[in-house]
Amino acid sequence: RSISAMSELVAELENHTARYVEAVNAGDFETVEKFYTADAVAVWEPGKPLSGDERRKYQREFLQARPRMAAKPRQVFVTGRTALMIVDWTIDIPGTDGTTEHLEGVGVDVLTLGEDGVWRYAIDDPYGQAS
């Protein structure tokens, strides 16, 4: 691929992250779910990968807490129909007692390009660089 084609892919994936953040901040489970492959694995708690119905249940419950997310890709690598993204993120979760829980990390995400031309998370590991 040419450098300009690669730059376009990187820009597309950075835009993908922005749209994902929008859906999370809206608490829109149905839209968030469209960002994942059917068999995606997510590791929202270090060392506890979830997939299938377990992943969807955890995600739905998490979104009901009305988290506020910010995320920015640090690095994006693309080969063929696979992308690796290193993402800096923060999430603030309002507590019922008026406090806010603040989470942050460096995520490692693997995305695949579907036949429909849409990038989706195959692996979503927000704590990818945790020890």
N, C-alpha and C positions, 0 to 999 in steps of 0.2 A: 504494500500500500504506500501511496505517496504521503508525504508529511502533511499536506493539506487534508487529505482524507482521514488521516489519523487524528488531526486536530478537530475535525468535525465530529468524529466518534467520541472524543473526550468531552467536547462541549455538549453533545447529546446526553452522555452519562451524567455530567454535572447537572444538567437540566432535570434528568431523571431523579436525582437526589432531591432537588428543590420541590418537585411535584410530590414525592413521597412524604417529605416534611409537611407539606400543605395538607395532605390527606390525614396524616397522624394528628396534626394540630386541630383539624376539623372533627376528629374522633370518628372518622368515616371508615368503619371496618370493611365494608364491601369494596371500597376503592383501594384501601391498603392491601387487601387480600389479592387484588389484581396485579400487584407488584411482585408476587411470588409465583414460582413454578408450582405445579400440583404437588410435587414431592420435595419441596424445599425444606431445608434444615435451618432452624434458627436457634441461637444460643443466647437467650436473653438473661440467663443466669449462668455465670462461668461454670463450665464443666457439666452443664445440663442441656444437651442438645434436644430439641423437640422437632417433630415433623408430623404431618398429617393432621388428624383431629386435635391432638394435643397442642400442636403449634397454634392452630386456629383458635382454640378455646383460651389459651393463655393470652393471645393477641387481643381477642375480643374483650376479655376482662381488663387487660392493661389499658385499652383505649377508653373504657368506661371511667377510668380515674381522671380523664381529661388532661393528659400530659401535654406540656409545651416543649417542643423539640426544635433544635437548631442543628444543622449539619452542613459540613463543607468537605468535599473531597480533597484530600491532600495529594494523592497520587492515583492515576488511572492507567491501567495497562490493558491492552486489547490484543487478542490473537484469535483470528477467525471469528467464531460465534461465542467466544468466552471473554469475559472481562474480569479483572481483579481491581477492586477499589479499596483504598485505604482512606478512611473517613474520620475526621474529627467531629465529635457530636456532644451535645449537652441535652439533658431532659430535666425539666422541673415538673414535679408532680405535687399538686395541691393536696394537703392533708385535710381531713375532716375537722381537725382542731385549729385550722388557720395557719399551720406551719407549711413549709414547702420542702419536699425532699429533692435534693439536687444530685443528679447523676451525670457523669461525663466519662468519655473514653475515646479510644482510637479503635474504630471498627475495621474489620477485614471482611469484605464482601465479595462473593463470586456471583457474577451474573451471566445468564445465557441469553442469546438472541433467539427469540421464537420465530417460527415460520411466518408469523404475522408481522415481523419486523419490530416487535416490542421486546425491550430488555426486561428481564425478570430476575429477582434474586433466587439463586439455587442454594446458596449458603449465606446466611446473615449472622455474623458474629460480632456484635457490638464491642465485645471485650476481647477481640482477637489478639491484642498485644498485651493482655494481662498475663502476669507470671503465675 
